[in-house]
């Protein structure tokens, strides 16, 4: 069994830690919005917060699966990036207009997936 490279291990821990930090911000915000008197979904940023929360949860799962050595870790990275891209397009269509800020989760997802591909490919060829 090949041992993962140091770079891949750092990436997986980074995915996990960043995801936990994002969830520690977004989950209380979502709970506060649900408990406040405002109508759910009335704010324009609700969809974006949900998208960020789902993306963080996906990358938390992907990072933990990678750290634990799951065989399908590469597939999990591709699926997480694909889901984030689909959510970005859906959010842009739902809001009626495209804003550059909606691309931030997609860009981060693509960067993490590309890094995971490069770092794990180097391990497999050695």
ZAROSE-216555 format. One record per atom (N, C-alpha, C): x negated, y negated, z negated; atom name; residue in three letters. Coordinates in Angstrom, 2 decimals. Atoms other than C-alpha are relative to their C-alpha. Layout:
BEGIN
xx: X; yy: Y; zz: Z; atome: CA; residu: ALA
...
end
This chain:
BEGIN
xx: -0.85; yy: 1.17; zz: 0.00; atome: N; residu: UNK
xx: 0.00; yy: 0.00; zz: 0.00; atome: CA; residu: UNK
xx: -0.90; yy: -1.24; zz: 0.00; atome: C; residu: UNK
xx: 0.78; yy: 1.23; zz: -0.07; atome: N; residu: UNK
xx: -1.41; yy: -3.38; zz: 0.98; atome: CA; residu: UNK
xx: 0.42; yy: -0.96; zz: -1.10; atome: C; residu: UNK
xx: -0.27; yy: 1.01; zz: 1.02; atome: N; residu: UNK
xx: -1.73; yy: -5.93; zz: -1.75; atome: CA; residu: UNK
xx: 0.22; yy: -1.34; zz: 0.70; atome: C; residu: UNK
xx: -0.25; yy: 1.29; zz: -0.68; atome: N; residu: UNK
xx: -0.23; yy: -9.32; zz: -0.77; atome: CA; residu: UNK
xx: -1.15; yy: -0.97; zz: -0.23; atome: C; residu: UNK
xx: 1.05; yy: 1.00; zz: 0.13; atome: N; residu: UNK
xx: -2.61; yy: -12.19; zz: -0.18; atome: CA; residu: UNK
xx: 0.33; yy: -0.97; zz: -1.12; atome: C; residu: UNK
xx: -0.19; yy: 1.00; zz: 1.06; atome: N; residu: UNK
xx: -3.11; yy: -14.85; zz: -2.81; atome: CA; residu: UNK
xx: 0.92; yy: -1.12; zz: 0.50; atome: C; residu: UNK
xx: -0.85; yy: 1.06; zz: -0.56; atome: N; residu: UNK
xx: -1.51; yy: -17.43; zz: -0.49; atome: CA; residu: UNK
xx: 1.46; yy: 0.40; zz: 0.03; atome: C; residu: UNK
xx: -1.39; yy: -0.47; zz: -0.02; atome: N; residu: UNK
xx: 1.62; yy: -15.30; zz: -0.06; atome: CA; residu: UNK
xx: 0.58; yy: 0.05; zz: -1.41; atome: C; residu: UNK
xx: -0.47; yy: -0.06; zz: 1.38; atome: N; residu: UNK
xx: 1.89; yy: -14.75; zz: -3.80; atome: CA; residu: UNK
xx: 0.30; yy: -1.40; zz: -0.53; atome: C; residu: UNK
xx: -0.24; yy: 1.39; zz: 0.42; atome: N; residu: UNK
xx: 1.56; yy: -18.48; zz: -4.44; atome: CA; residu: UNK
xx: 1.27; yy: -0.54; zz: 0.64; atome: C; residu: UNK
xx: -1.20; yy: 0.45; zz: -0.71; atome: N; residu: UNK
xx: 4.23; yy: -19.18; zz: -1.81; atome: CA; residu: UNK
xx: 1.25; yy: 0.56; zz: -0.65; atome: C; residu: UNK
xx: -1.18; yy: -0.63; zz: 0.60; atome: N; residu: UNK
xx: 6.66; yy: -16.72; zz: -3.39; atome: CA; residu: UNK
xx: 0.30; yy: -0.59; zz: -1.36; atome: C; residu: UNK
xx: -0.22; yy: 0.63; zz: 1.30; atome: N; residu: UNK
xx: 6.15; yy: -18.19; zz: -6.85; atome: CA; residu: UNK
xx: 0.49; yy: -1.43; zz: 0.18; atome: C; residu: UNK
xx: -0.44; yy: 1.36; zz: -0.28; atome: N; residu: UNK
xx: 6.55; yy: -21.67; zz: -5.39; atome: CA; residu: UNK
xx: 1.47; yy: -0.02; zz: 0.41; atome: C; residu: UNK
xx: -1.41; yy: -0.11; zz: -0.37; atome: N; residu: UNK
xx: 9.84; yy: -20.64; zz: -3.76; atome: CA; residu: UNK
xx: 0.88; yy: 0.19; zz: -1.22; atome: C; residu: UNK
xx: -0.79; yy: -0.31; zz: 1.19; atome: N; residu: UNK
xx: 11.08; yy: -19.26; zz: -7.05; atome: CA; residu: UNK
xx: 0.09; yy: -1.19; zz: -0.94; atome: C; residu: UNK
xx: 0.03; yy: 1.13; zz: 0.94; atome: N; residu: UNK
xx: 10.01; yy: -22.22; zz: -9.20; atome: CA; residu: UNK
xx: 0.78; yy: -1.19; zz: 0.53; atome: C; residu: UNK
xx: -0.73; yy: 1.12; zz: -0.59; atome: N; residu: UNK
xx: 11.33; yy: -24.87; zz: -6.80; atome: CA; residu: UNK
xx: 1.50; yy: 0.29; zz: 0.01; atome: C; residu: UNK
xx: -1.42; yy: -0.35; zz: -0.02; atome: N; residu: UNK
xx: 14.63; yy: -23.00; zz: -6.45; atome: CA; residu: UNK
xx: 0.63; yy: -0.13; zz: -1.38; atome: C; residu: UNK
xx: -0.53; yy: 0.13; zz: 1.37; atome: N; residu: UNK
xx: 15.07; yy: -22.81; zz: -10.21; atome: CA; residu: UNK
xx: 0.16; yy: -1.47; zz: -0.38; atome: C; residu: UNK
xx: -0.09; yy: 1.44; zz: 0.32; atome: N; residu: UNK
xx: 14.34; yy: -26.53; zz: -10.55; atome: CA; residu: UNK
xx: 1.18; yy: -0.65; zz: 0.72; atome: C; residu: UNK
xx: -1.14; yy: 0.56; zz: -0.75; atome: N; residu: UNK
xx: 16.86; yy: -27.39; zz: -7.82; atome: CA; residu: UNK
xx: 1.31; yy: 0.44; zz: -0.63; atome: C; residu: UNK
xx: -1.23; yy: -0.50; zz: 0.62; atome: N; residu: UNK
xx: 19.49; yy: -25.18; zz: -9.43; atome: CA; residu: UNK
xx: 0.25; yy: -0.65; zz: -1.36; atome: C; residu: UNK
xx: -0.17; yy: 0.67; zz: 1.29; atome: N; residu: UNK
xx: 18.85; yy: -26.79; zz: -12.82; atome: CA; residu: UNK
xx: 0.52; yy: -1.42; zz: 0.17; atome: C; residu: UNK
xx: -0.57; yy: 1.32; zz: -0.27; atome: N; residu: UNK
xx: 19.78; yy: -30.11; zz: -11.20; atome: CA; residu: UNK
xx: 1.41; yy: 0.12; zz: 0.57; atome: C; residu: UNK
xx: -1.26; yy: 0.01; zz: -0.74; atome: N; residu: UNK
xx: 22.63; yy: -29.16; zz: -8.87; atome: CA; residu: UNK
xx: 1.15; yy: 0.68; zz: -0.73; atome: C; residu: UNK
xx: -1.10; yy: -0.70; zz: 0.68; atome: N; residu: UNK
xx: 24.61; yy: -26.73; zz: -11.03; atome: CA; residu: UNK
xx: 0.67; yy: -0.92; zz: -1.03; atome: C; residu: UNK
xx: -0.69; yy: 0.93; zz: 0.91; atome: N; residu: UNK
xx: 25.23; yy: -29.28; zz: -13.83; atome: CA; residu: UNK
xx: 0.74; yy: -1.12; zz: 0.73; atome: C; residu: UNK
xx: -0.69; yy: 1.04; zz: -0.77; atome: N; residu: UNK
xx: 26.11; yy: -31.90; zz: -11.22; atome: CA; residu: UNK
xx: 1.33; yy: 0.53; zz: 0.52; atome: C; residu: UNK
xx: -1.25; yy: -0.59; zz: -0.52; atome: N; residu: UNK
xx: 28.68; yy: -29.56; zz: -9.67; atome: CA; residu: UNK
xx: 1.00; yy: 0.23; zz: -1.13; atome: C; residu: UNK
xx: -0.89; yy: -0.20; zz: 1.15; atome: N; residu: UNK
xx: 30.09; yy: -28.68; zz: -13.10; atome: CA; residu: UNK
xx: 0.59; yy: -1.33; zz: -0.45; atome: C; residu: UNK
xx: -0.48; yy: 1.32; zz: 0.40; atome: N; residu: UNK
xx: 30.34; yy: -32.35; zz: -14.00; atome: CA; residu: UNK
xx: 1.05; yy: -0.52; zz: 0.98; atome: C; residu: UNK
xx: -0.98; yy: 0.46; zz: -0.99; atome: N; residu: UNK
xx: 32.17; yy: -33.13; zz: -10.76; atome: CA; residu: UNK
xx: 1.32; yy: 0.75; zz: -0.14; atome: C; residu: UNK
xx: -1.23; yy: -0.77; zz: 0.16; atome: N; residu: UNK
xx: 34.65; yy: -30.32; zz: -11.40; atome: CA; residu: UNK
xx: 0.76; yy: -0.41; zz: -1.26; atome: C; residu: UNK
xx: -0.64; yy: 0.36; zz: 1.26; atome: N; residu: UNK
xx: 35.30; yy: -31.48; zz: -14.95; atome: CA; residu: UNK
xx: 0.45; yy: -1.46; zz: -0.05; atome: C; residu: UNK
xx: -0.39; yy: 1.41; zz: 0.01; atome: N; residu: UNK
xx: 35.63; yy: -35.17; zz: -14.10; atome: CA; residu: UNK
xx: 1.39; yy: -0.16; zz: 0.61; atome: C; residu: UNK
xx: -1.35; yy: 0.26; zz: -0.50; atome: N; residu: UNK
xx: 38.91; yy: -36.77; zz: -13.12; atome: CA; residu: UNK
xx: 0.05; yy: -0.14; zz: 1.52; atome: C; residu: UNK
xx: 0.01; yy: 0.17; zz: -1.46; atome: N; residu: UNK
xx: 37.80; yy: -37.20; zz: -9.49; atome: CA; residu: UNK
xx: 0.47; yy: 1.28; zz: 0.68; atome: C; residu: UNK
xx: -0.44; yy: -1.14; zz: -0.80; atome: N; residu: UNK
xx: 39.36; yy: -34.96; zz: -6.90; atome: CA; residu: UNK
xx: -1.20; yy: 0.75; zz: 0.54; atome: C; residu: UNK
xx: 1.10; yy: -0.74; zz: -0.58; atome: N; residu: UNK
xx: 37.02; yy: -32.13; zz: -5.89; atome: CA; residu: UNK
xx: -0.04; yy: -0.19; zz: 1.51; atome: C; residu: UNK
xx: 0.15; yy: 0.20; zz: -1.44; atome: N; residu: UNK
xx: 35.67; yy: -32.76; zz: -2.45; atome: CA; residu: UNK
xx: 0.25; yy: -1.41; zz: 0.45; atome: C; residu: UNK
xx: -0.28; yy: 1.37; zz: -0.40; atome: N; residu: UNK
xx: 36.53; yy: -36.43; zz: -2.53; atome: CA; residu: UNK
xx: -1.27; yy: -0.77; zz: 0.33; atome: C; residu: UNK
xx: 1.27; yy: 0.67; zz: -0.28; atome: N; residu: UNK
xx: 32.88; yy: -37.49; zz: -2.53; atome: CA; residu: UNK
xx: -0.61; yy: 0.55; zz: 1.28; atome: C; residu: UNK
xx: 0.62; yy: -0.42; zz: -1.25; atome: N; residu: UNK
xx: 30.99; yy: -37.37; zz: 0.73; atome: CA; residu: UNK
xx: -1.20; yy: 0.90; zz: -0.21; atome: C; residu: UNK
xx: 1.21; yy: -0.78; zz: 0.25; atome: N; residu: UNK
xx: 27.98; yy: -35.79; zz: -0.90; atome: CA; residu: UNK
xx: 0.28; yy: 1.38; zz: -0.60; atome: C; residu: UNK
xx: -0.33; yy: -1.30; zz: 0.57; atome: N; residu: UNK
xx: 29.84; yy: -32.76; zz: -2.31; atome: CA; residu: UNK
xx: -0.48; yy: 1.15; zz: 0.89; atome: C; residu: UNK
xx: 0.43; yy: -1.05; zz: -0.93; atome: N; residu: UNK
xx: 29.15; yy: -30.69; zz: 0.78; atome: CA; residu: UNK
xx: -1.51; yy: 0.16; zz: 0.01; atome: C; residu: UNK
xx: 1.46; yy: -0.05; zz: 0.02; atome: N; residu: UNK
xx: 25.47; yy: -31.58; zz: 0.66; atome: CA; residu: UNK
xx: -0.50; yy: 0.65; zz: -1.27; atome: C; residu: UNK
xx: 0.40; yy: -0.61; zz: 1.27; atome: N; residu: UNK
xx: 25.19; yy: -30.62; zz: -3.00; atome: CA; residu: UNK
xx: 0.27; yy: 1.51; zz: 0.02; atome: C; residu: UNK
xx: -0.29; yy: -1.43; zz: -0.13; atome: N; residu: UNK
xx: 26.87; yy: -27.29; zz: -2.30; atome: CA; residu: UNK
xx: -1.03; yy: 0.67; zz: 0.91; atome: C; residu: UNK
xx: 0.99; yy: -0.55; zz: -0.92; atome: N; residu: UNK
xx: 24.49; yy: -26.71; zz: 0.63; atome: CA; residu: UNK
xx: -1.35; yy: 0.17; zz: -0.69; atome: C; residu: UNK
xx: 1.27; yy: -0.09; zz: 0.71; atome: N; residu: UNK
xx: 21.45; yy: -27.45; zz: -1.52; atome: CA; residu: UNK
xx: 0.05; yy: 1.11; zz: -1.05; atome: C; residu: UNK
xx: -0.13; yy: -1.04; zz: 1.01; atome: N; residu: UNK
xx: 22.75; yy: -25.15; zz: -4.27; atome: CA; residu: UNK
xx: -0.07; yy: 1.38; zz: 0.62; atome: C; residu: UNK
xx: 0.03; yy: -1.30; zz: -0.68; atome: N; residu: UNK
xx: 23.35; yy: -22.26; zz: -1.87; atome: CA; residu: UNK
xx: -1.40; yy: 0.29; zz: 0.53; atome: C; residu: UNK
xx: 1.36; yy: -0.19; zz: -0.51; atome: N; residu: UNK
xx: 19.94; yy: -22.77; zz: -0.25; atome: CA; residu: UNK
xx: -0.96; yy: 0.36; zz: -1.13; atome: C; residu: UNK
xx: 0.87; yy: -0.30; zz: 1.14; atome: N; residu: UNK
xx: 18.23; yy: -22.79; zz: -3.66; atome: CA; residu: UNK
xx: 0.26; yy: 1.41; zz: -0.52; atome: C; residu: UNK
xx: -0.32; yy: -1.35; zz: 0.46; atome: N; residu: UNK
xx: 20.07; yy: -19.62; zz: -4.70; atome: CA; residu: UNK
xx: -0.57; yy: 1.05; zz: 0.96; atome: C; residu: UNK
xx: 0.56; yy: -0.94; zz: -0.98; atome: N; residu: UNK
xx: 19.06; yy: -17.89; zz: -1.46; atome: CA; residu: UNK
xx: -1.51; yy: 0.12; zz: -0.12; atome: C; residu: UNK
xx: 1.46; yy: -0.05; zz: 0.11; atome: N; residu: UNK
xx: 15.42; yy: -18.85; zz: -1.86; atome: CA; residu: UNK
xx: -0.46; yy: 0.50; zz: -1.36; atome: C; residu: UNK
xx: 0.32; yy: -0.63; zz: 1.28; atome: N; residu: UNK
xx: 15.46; yy: -17.84; zz: -5.53; atome: CA; residu: UNK
xx: 0.03; yy: 1.52; zz: 0.17; atome: C; residu: UNK
xx: -0.10; yy: -1.43; zz: -0.27; atome: N; residu: UNK
xx: 16.63; yy: -14.39; zz: -4.45; atome: CA; residu: UNK
xx: -1.16; yy: 0.48; zz: 0.88; atome: C; residu: UNK
xx: 1.07; yy: -0.37; zz: -0.91; atome: N; residu: UNK
xx: 14.11; yy: -14.29; zz: -1.60; atome: CA; residu: UNK
xx: -1.36; yy: 0.00; zz: -0.70; atome: C; residu: UNK
xx: 1.27; yy: 0.08; zz: 0.72; atome: N; residu: UNK
xx: 11.23; yy: -15.40; zz: -3.82; atome: CA; residu: UNK
xx: -0.15; yy: 1.14; zz: -0.99; atome: C; residu: UNK
xx: 0.08; yy: -1.09; zz: 0.96; atome: N; residu: UNK
xx: 12.05; yy: -12.88; zz: -6.53; atome: CA; residu: UNK
xx: -0.16; yy: 1.35; zz: 0.69; atome: C; residu: UNK
xx: 0.15; yy: -1.26; zz: -0.75; atome: N; residu: UNK
xx: 12.46; yy: -10.07; zz: -3.99; atome: CA; residu: UNK
xx: -1.42; yy: 0.15; zz: 0.54; atome: C; residu: UNK
xx: 1.36; yy: -0.04; zz: -0.51; atome: N; residu: UNK
xx: 9.10; yy: -10.97; zz: -2.49; atome: CA; residu: UNK
xx: -1.01; yy: 0.27; zz: -1.10; atome: C; residu: UNK
xx: 0.91; yy: -0.21; zz: 1.13; atome: N; residu: UNK
xx: 7.35; yy: -11.14; zz: -5.86; atome: CA; residu: UNK
xx: 0.05; yy: 1.46; zz: -0.46; atome: C; residu: UNK
xx: -0.17; yy: -1.37; zz: 0.44; atome: N; residu: UNK
xx: 8.77; yy: -7.75; zz: -6.77; atome: CA; residu: UNK
xx: -0.41; yy: 1.03; zz: 1.06; atome: C; residu: UNK
xx: 0.53; yy: -0.88; zz: -1.04; atome: N; residu: UNK
xx: 7.47; yy: -6.31; zz: -3.49; atome: CA; residu: UNK
xx: 1.04; yy: 0.72; zz: 0.84; atome: C; residu: UNK
xx: -1.04; yy: -0.62; zz: -0.82; atome: N; residu: UNK
xx: 10.72; yy: -5.55; zz: -1.67; atome: CA; residu: UNK
xx: -0.47; yy: 0.10; zz: 1.44; atome: C; residu: UNK
xx: 0.46; yy: -0.25; zz: -1.37; atome: N; residu: UNK
xx: 10.13; yy: -4.09; zz: 1.79; atome: CA; residu: UNK
xx: 0.61; yy: -0.98; zz: 1.01; atome: C; residu: UNK
xx: -0.71; yy: 0.86; zz: -0.95; atome: N; residu: UNK
xx: 12.63; yy: -6.42; zz: 3.48; atome: CA; residu: UNK
xx: -0.20; yy: -1.48; zz: -0.29; atome: C; residu: UNK
xx: 0.20; yy: 1.40; zz: 0.37; atome: N; residu: UNK
xx: 11.14; yy: -9.65; zz: 2.14; atome: CA; residu: UNK
xx: -0.09; yy: -0.92; zz: 1.20; atome: C; residu: UNK
xx: 0.10; yy: 0.83; zz: -1.21; atome: N; residu: UNK
xx: 10.37; yy: -10.94; zz: 5.64; atome: CA; residu: UNK
xx: 1.40; yy: -0.25; zz: 0.58; atome: C; residu: UNK
xx: -1.37; yy: 0.14; zz: -0.49; atome: N; residu: UNK
xx: 13.97; yy: -10.31; zz: 6.73; atome: CA; residu: UNK
xx: 0.80; yy: -0.96; zz: -0.89; atome: C; residu: UNK
xx: -0.68; yy: 0.92; zz: 0.91; atome: N; residu: UNK
xx: 15.23; yy: -12.13; zz: 3.62; atome: CA; residu: UNK
xx: -0.36; yy: -1.45; zz: 0.31; atome: C; residu: UNK
xx: 0.41; yy: 1.36; zz: -0.37; atome: N; residu: UNK
xx: 13.20; yy: -15.18; zz: 4.63; atome: CA; residu: UNK
xx: 0.71; yy: -0.46; zz: 1.27; atome: C; residu: UNK
xx: -0.69; yy: 0.36; zz: -1.24; atome: N; residu: UNK
xx: 14.68; yy: -15.14; zz: 8.14; atome: CA; residu: UNK
xx: 1.49; yy: -0.26; zz: -0.25; atome: C; residu: UNK
xx: -1.43; yy: 0.18; zz: 0.29; atome: N; residu: UNK
xx: 18.23; yy: -14.72; zz: 6.81; atome: CA; residu: UNK
xx: 0.26; yy: -1.28; zz: -0.78; atome: C; residu: UNK
xx: -0.19; yy: 1.23; zz: 0.78; atome: N; residu: UNK
xx: 17.83; yy: -17.52; zz: 4.27; atome: CA; residu: UNK
xx: -0.14; yy: -1.23; zz: 0.89; atome: C; residu: UNK
xx: 0.18; yy: 1.14; zz: -0.90; atome: N; residu: UNK
xx: 16.50; yy: -19.90; zz: 6.93; atome: CA; residu: UNK
xx: 1.18; yy: -0.11; zz: 0.96; atome: C; residu: UNK
xx: -1.15; yy: 0.02; zz: -0.91; atome: N; residu: UNK
xx: 19.32; yy: -18.92; zz: 9.30; atome: CA; residu: UNK
xx: 1.26; yy: -0.52; zz: -0.67; atome: C; residu: UNK
xx: -1.19; yy: 0.47; zz: 0.73; atome: N; residu: UNK
xx: 22.01; yy: -19.48; zz: 6.67; atome: CA; residu: UNK
xx: -0.10; yy: -1.49; zz: -0.26; atome: C; residu: UNK
xx: 0.18; yy: 1.44; zz: 0.25; atome: N; residu: UNK
xx: 20.55; yy: -22.89; zz: 5.80; atome: CA; residu: UNK
xx: 0.22; yy: -0.79; zz: 1.29; atome: C; residu: UNK
xx: -0.22; yy: 0.69; zz: -1.28; atome: N; residu: UNK
xx: 20.50; yy: -23.88; zz: 9.48; atome: CA; residu: UNK
xx: 1.48; yy: -0.04; zz: 0.37; atome: C; residu: UNK
xx: -1.43; yy: -0.04; zz: -0.31; atome: N; residu: UNK
xx: 24.11; yy: -22.77; zz: 9.96; atome: CA; residu: UNK
xx: 0.76; yy: -0.95; zz: -0.93; atome: C; residu: UNK
xx: -0.66; yy: 0.93; zz: 0.93; atome: N; residu: UNK
xx: 25.17; yy: -24.69; zz: 6.83; atome: CA; residu: UNK
xx: -0.27; yy: -1.45; zz: 0.39; atome: C; residu: UNK
xx: 0.33; yy: 1.36; zz: -0.41; atome: N; residu: UNK
xx: 23.36; yy: -27.79; zz: 8.11; atome: CA; residu: UNK
xx: 0.88; yy: -0.43; zz: 1.18; atome: C; residu: UNK
xx: -0.85; yy: 0.32; zz: -1.16; atome: N; residu: UNK
xx: 25.23; yy: -27.66; zz: 11.42; atome: CA; residu: UNK
xx: 1.45; yy: -0.15; zz: -0.44; atome: C; residu: UNK
xx: -1.38; yy: 0.09; zz: 0.48; atome: N; residu: UNK
xx: 28.52; yy: -27.01; zz: 9.63; atome: CA; residu: UNK
xx: 0.26; yy: -1.27; zz: -0.79; atome: C; residu: UNK
xx: -0.16; yy: 1.23; zz: 0.77; atome: N; residu: UNK
xx: 27.98; yy: -29.91; zz: 7.26; atome: CA; residu: UNK
xx: 0.02; yy: -1.22; zz: 0.91; atome: C; residu: UNK
xx: 0.01; yy: 1.12; zz: -0.95; atome: N; residu: UNK
xx: 27.14; yy: -32.24; zz: 10.14; atome: CA; residu: UNK
xx: 1.32; yy: -0.09; zz: 0.75; atome: C; residu: UNK
xx: -1.28; yy: 0.00; zz: -0.73; atome: N; residu: UNK
xx: 30.29; yy: -31.18; zz: 11.99; atome: CA; residu: UNK
xx: 1.15; yy: -0.42; zz: -0.92; atome: C; residu: UNK
xx: -1.08; yy: 0.31; zz: 0.95; atome: N; residu: UNK
xx: 32.49; yy: -31.46; zz: 8.87; atome: CA; residu: UNK
xx: 0.02; yy: -1.48; zz: -0.35; atome: C; residu: UNK
xx: 0.06; yy: 1.40; zz: 0.42; atome: N; residu: UNK
xx: 31.26; yy: -34.92; zz: 7.95; atome: CA; residu: UNK
xx: 0.30; yy: -0.96; zz: 1.15; atome: C; residu: UNK
xx: -0.34; yy: 0.83; zz: -1.14; atome: N; residu: UNK
xx: 31.97; yy: -36.20; zz: 11.45; atome: CA; residu: UNK
xx: -1.16; yy: -0.76; zz: 0.58; atome: C; residu: UNK
xx: 1.18; yy: 0.69; zz: -0.52; atome: N; residu: UNK
xx: 28.50; yy: -37.54; zz: 11.97; atome: CA; residu: UNK
xx: -1.25; yy: 0.65; zz: -0.54; atome: C; residu: UNK
xx: 1.25; yy: -0.61; zz: 0.40; atome: N; residu: UNK
xx: 24.93; yy: -36.50; zz: 11.73; atome: CA; residu: UNK
xx: -0.84; yy: -1.02; zz: -0.75; atome: C; residu: UNK
xx: 0.89; yy: 0.84; zz: 0.76; atome: N; residu: UNK
xx: 22.68; yy: -37.95; zz: 9.07; atome: CA; residu: UNK
xx: -1.34; yy: 0.71; zz: -0.13; atome: C; residu: UNK
xx: 1.34; yy: -0.60; zz: 0.03; atome: N; residu: UNK
xx: 18.93; yy: -37.39; zz: 8.97; atome: CA; residu: UNK
xx: -0.25; yy: 0.74; zz: -1.32; atome: C; residu: UNK
xx: 0.20; yy: -0.66; zz: 1.29; atome: N; residu: UNK
xx: 19.09; yy: -36.42; zz: 5.30; atome: CA; residu: UNK
xx: 0.49; yy: 1.43; zz: -0.04; atome: C; residu: UNK
xx: -0.50; yy: -1.36; zz: -0.04; atome: N; residu: UNK
xx: 21.03; yy: -33.29; zz: 6.18; atome: CA; residu: UNK
xx: -1.07; yy: 0.99; zz: 0.48; atome: C; residu: UNK
xx: 1.04; yy: -0.87; zz: -0.53; atome: N; residu: UNK
xx: 17.91; yy: -31.91; zz: 7.86; atome: CA; residu: UNK
xx: -1.03; yy: 0.43; zz: -1.04; atome: C; residu: UNK
xx: 1.03; yy: -0.29; zz: 0.99; atome: N; residu: UNK
xx: 15.80; yy: -31.84; zz: 4.69; atome: CA; residu: UNK
xx: 0.02; yy: 1.48; zz: -0.43; atome: C; residu: UNK
xx: 0.03; yy: -1.42; zz: 0.37; atome: N; residu: UNK
xx: 16.93; yy: -28.36; zz: 3.48; atome: CA; residu: UNK
xx: -0.40; yy: 0.91; zz: 1.16; atome: C; residu: UNK
xx: 0.36; yy: -0.82; zz: -1.15; atome: N; residu: UNK
xx: 16.58; yy: -26.96; zz: 7.01; atome: CA; residu: UNK
xx: -1.49; yy: -0.05; zz: 0.28; atome: C; residu: UNK
xx: 1.44; yy: 0.13; zz: -0.23; atome: N; residu: UNK
xx: 13.07; yy: -28.32; zz: 7.43; atome: CA; residu: UNK
xx: -0.77; yy: 0.77; zz: -1.06; atome: C; residu: UNK
xx: 0.67; yy: -0.73; zz: 1.08; atome: N; residu: UNK
xx: 12.03; yy: -26.93; zz: 4.06; atome: CA; residu: UNK
xx: 0.15; yy: 1.50; zz: 0.21; atome: C; residu: UNK
xx: -0.21; yy: -1.43; zz: -0.25; atome: N; residu: UNK
xx: 13.58; yy: -23.55; zz: 4.92; atome: CA; residu: UNK
xx: -0.88; yy: 0.51; zz: 1.13; atome: C; residu: UNK
xx: 0.83; yy: -0.42; zz: -1.14; atome: N; residu: UNK
xx: 11.76; yy: -23.40; zz: 8.25; atome: CA; residu: UNK
xx: -1.48; yy: 0.03; zz: -0.39; atome: C; residu: UNK
xx: 1.41; yy: 0.01; zz: 0.44; atome: N; residu: UNK
xx: 8.44; yy: -24.35; zz: 6.64; atome: CA; residu: UNK
xx: -0.30; yy: 1.21; zz: -0.88; atome: C; residu: UNK
xx: 0.21; yy: -1.16; zz: 0.85; atome: N; residu: UNK
xx: 8.81; yy: -21.68; zz: 3.94; atome: CA; residu: UNK
xx: -0.01; yy: 1.29; zz: 0.82; atome: C; residu: UNK
xx: -0.05; yy: -1.21; zz: -0.82; atome: N; residu: UNK
xx: 9.75; yy: -19.06; zz: 6.53; atome: CA; residu: UNK
xx: -1.24; yy: 0.13; zz: 0.87; atome: C; residu: UNK
xx: 1.21; yy: -0.05; zz: -0.83; atome: N; residu: UNK
xx: 6.86; yy: -19.98; zz: 8.82; atome: CA; residu: UNK
xx: -1.23; yy: 0.35; zz: -0.84; atome: C; residu: UNK
xx: 1.12; yy: -0.34; zz: 0.88; atome: N; residu: UNK
xx: 4.40; yy: -19.88; zz: 5.92; atome: CA; residu: UNK
xx: 0.05; yy: 1.46; zz: -0.43; atome: C; residu: UNK
xx: -0.12; yy: -1.41; zz: 0.40; atome: N; residu: UNK
xx: 5.76; yy: -16.52; zz: 4.77; atome: CA; residu: UNK
xx: -0.39; yy: 0.91; zz: 1.16; atome: C; residu: UNK
xx: 0.35; yy: -0.80; zz: -1.17; atome: N; residu: UNK
xx: 5.41; yy: -15.16; zz: 8.31; atome: CA; residu: UNK
xx: -1.51; yy: 0.02; zz: 0.21; atome: C; residu: UNK
xx: 1.44; yy: 0.10; zz: -0.23; atome: N; residu: UNK
xx: 1.83; yy: -16.40; zz: 8.69; atome: CA; residu: UNK
xx: -0.78; yy: 0.71; zz: -1.10; atome: C; residu: UNK
xx: 0.75; yy: -0.58; zz: 1.11; atome: N; residu: UNK
xx: 0.67; yy: -15.35; zz: 5.23; atome: CA; residu: UNK
xx: 0.17; yy: 1.51; zz: -0.09; atome: C; residu: UNK
xx: -0.18; yy: -1.45; zz: 0.06; atome: N; residu: UNK
xx: 2.20; yy: -11.86; zz: 5.38; atome: CA; residu: UNK
xx: -0.53; yy: 0.68; zz: 1.25; atome: C; residu: UNK
xx: 0.55; yy: -0.58; zz: -1.23; atome: N; residu: UNK
xx: 1.08; yy: -11.29; zz: 8.98; atome: CA; residu: UNK
xx: -1.51; yy: 0.20; zz: -0.17; atome: C; residu: UNK
xx: 1.44; yy: -0.14; zz: 0.24; atome: N; residu: UNK
xx: -2.56; yy: -11.89; zz: 7.92; atome: CA; residu: UNK
xx: -0.29; yy: 1.20; zz: -0.88; atome: C; residu: UNK
xx: 0.21; yy: -1.14; zz: 0.89; atome: N; residu: UNK
xx: -2.17; yy: -9.25; zz: 5.21; atome: CA; residu: UNK
xx: 0.17; yy: 1.30; zz: 0.77; atome: C; residu: UNK
xx: -0.28; yy: -1.23; zz: -0.73; atome: N; residu: UNK
xx: -0.73; yy: -6.67; zz: 7.61; atome: CA; residu: UNK
xx: -1.10; yy: 0.31; zz: 1.02; atome: C; residu: UNK
xx: 1.02; yy: -0.27; zz: -1.01; atome: N; residu: UNK
xx: -3.54; yy: -7.10; zz: 10.18; atome: CA; residu: UNK
xx: -1.33; yy: 0.36; zz: -0.61; atome: C; residu: UNK
xx: 1.28; yy: -0.31; zz: 0.62; atome: N; residu: UNK
xx: -6.36; yy: -6.67; zz: 7.67; atome: CA; residu: UNK
xx: -0.11; yy: 1.45; zz: -0.36; atome: C; residu: UNK
end
